[in-house]
């Protein structure tokens, strides 16, 4: 139906004094002796539009006073008494009625409560703002890579190999319970692909193959991990940004990651001023200043061995012990970023035993050319590396981990036919949104979170 988005109502001064038609859902309703008021939101903007109803005009409005009802309003757009604009209603049509037991009432609901109604929580201010920032962040990521000549590729969601080598994959099958199968091989032989298949944990391996032909590529799509981690930072289904670049070494990976992070945060701060002010007021005081501070400095670089030395000499009573060879925990990462460097920091050259098989092995025989980006308030948000370009070294690393070579035959072949230094990184999109908005639980930055025991 013909109507004007509320976003345009607020931004187009030429509409003041004109007759307009707006549609939306009733967020609040007030009724007095001679006047009634509706706060209307259509999802196109965070602020609500006030609808003013003069009862002396005889407008039928009673059915529109129910929270959650959807309505169409025609009237004159005028300057509001407290600034802004409002609509003096001439006619109101209820498009969808709403009962009194509508669960989103005027009181502020907890995020935990809102997770019980994913079909409605998008109508709240919080999720209006979250999903708008998410959209702008996604657009900024595409703009960044496209402007630098990267090719956007779509890697498979169904795969026969495990990128991380950790086995935390969802199985993909067309078969149900098969009591007649005497072995796993027998079971998979009769399946759709004739072999074991799963949902991809990462598009990196296929992304490397594309980069070996196109030079600079990036993927931006869903990944799936069957990791039994019921924490505020883990999802079973999440979105993943993964650039892969030929002729790129570890310092180039670091430069790319810093430049991209600064670009997308700057874009959100400039584009989503109302939403960011909302998060600053309701989720993290000083959020905007924190982000401005982050992108105003060069990020630090620190080797893993030095990070361990700093942690051991800190005098802090960490929950998890610190020794060379340990995987850094969030408490360690945050101490390095917040207390030592007081800004974002890249930690490089991790022990090879705690990193993935595909990372370039350093000359010391103990470490790999890996890098994690640690930021104040969160810890790690990016993990990357220079990839191992030597066929024999890559095969040896896989043998050390007991990995079968056959599922990775195509990947290994890249090292036989014109191999080059190359690298890239992975950025969990939802974790980036958490960092930018100050929202503390990853379940609250995606429309329908998939977590352990929950697929609503």
Secondary structure as UniProt FT lines:
FT   HELIX           6..11
FT   HELIX           13..15
FT   TURN            16..17
FT   STRAND          19..31
FT   STRAND          35..41
FT   STRAND          49..54
FT   HELIX           55..57
FT   HELIX           62..65
FT   TURN            67..68
FT   STRAND          70..79
FT   TURN            81..82
FT   STRAND          85..96
FT   TURN            100..101
FT   HELIX           111..114
FT   HELIX           115..117
FT   TURN            118..120
FT   HELIX           121..123
FT   HELIX           125..147
FT   TURN            148..149
FT   STRAND          151..152
FT   STRAND          158..159
FT   TURN            179..180
FT   HELIX           184..189
FT   TURN            192..193
FT   STRAND          198..199
FT   HELIX           204..214
FT   STRAND          216..224
FT   TURN            232..233
FT   STRAND          237..246
FT   HELIX           250..271
FT   HELIX           273..282
FT   TURN            285..286
FT   HELIX           287..295
FT   STRAND          300..303
FT   HELIX           304..312
FT   TURN            324..325
FT   HELIX           330..334
FT   HELIX           335..340
FT   STRAND          345..351
FT   HELIX           352..354
FT   TURN            357..358
FT   TURN            363..364
FT   STRAND          367..375
FT   TURN            376..378
FT   STRAND          379..387
FT   HELIX           391..400
FT   TURN            401..402
FT   HELIX           406..408
FT   HELIX           409..413
FT   TURN            414..416
FT   STRAND          422..428
FT   HELIX           429..437
FT   HELIX           442..444
FT   TURN            452..453
//
